[in-house]
Amino acid sequence: MKRSSGKMFVVFGLTIAVMVVAGFAFVYKMTEFAFTIAEDEVSGFGAVAVATYLIGMLPILFLTLWAVLTGRFRDIERPKYRMLELNEELDRAARRG
């Protein structure tokens, strides 16, 4: 049991680290786009890129938050075992019929 909680701690720590790095990169890129638009360097070339990026990112963010808040990530190993169980059931049914 202790090994499992240690593994979870490492995975959680790495997840937080990746999210922090990705968050900083996101904020940096958004400020870079904002300064490009504000300074009118390329007459707002970044407006379309920012809008596209946000439109693509927001559903993923909301879906992830929904999954975390509803407990969808509690047992991430179960679906693969369930898939194998269903495959065995289908094989048994095919042999019988």
N, C-alpha and C positions, 0 to 999 in steps of 0.2 A: 504494500500500500504506500509505503514511504517513497519508493522509487517512482511510482506513478505520479505522486504529487510533485516530486522534483522535476519530472519530465514536463508536467503541466506548467510549472513555474518557469522553466526555460522557454517553452513555447510561448507562453504569455509575454515574457520579457522580450523575446525576439519580435513578436507581433507588435508590441508597443514601440520598439525601436524602429521597425519598418514604417509604422504609421507616423512617427515623429519626423523621420527623414522625408517621407513622402509629403507630409504636411508642410514642412519648410520649403520643399521644392515647389509645391503648389502655390504657396503664398509668394515666393520669389517670382514665379512666372506671372502670376496675376498682377503684381506691382509693376513688373517690366512691361506688360501689355498696357496697363493704365498709364504709365509714363509715356509710352509710345503714342497713345491716343491723345494725351494731354498736350504733348509737345508738337503734335501734328507733323511728326517726322515723315510718315508715309501716308498721310491723310487717312488715319484710322484703319490701317490694314488689320490691326489687332482686334477690332470690334467683332468681326465675323468669327475669328478664331476663339475669342473669349466666349462668345455666345454658344458656339458649337461645343466647346469644352464643358461649359456649365450645363448645357442641356443634356449632354451625355453622362456627366458625372452625377447629377442630382438623383436620377432614378436608382443608380447603383448605391449611392449613399443611403437613400431612404429604404431600399430593399435590405441592405445590410443592417441598418438600425432595427427594422422590423424583425428580422431574423434573430438578432441578438435579444431583443426585448421579449420576444415570444418563446425563447428557449430552443430555437431550431438548431443551435450549435452545441447542445448539451451532450448528445451522443452521436458524434460524427462517424463513428465506426459501424453503427448498426445498419445503415442502408446497404453496405457491401455484403454483410452477412445475410441480410434479408434477400438480396438478389441471388445469392448462392442457394439459399433455401428454396426460393421459388423455382430456380433452375432444376434442382433435384426433384421437386414436386412434379414439374412438367415432364421430366425424364421418366419418373415412375408411372405417370398417367399414360405416357406414350407406350411404355412397355406393356401395360395392362390392356390398352385398347388397341 
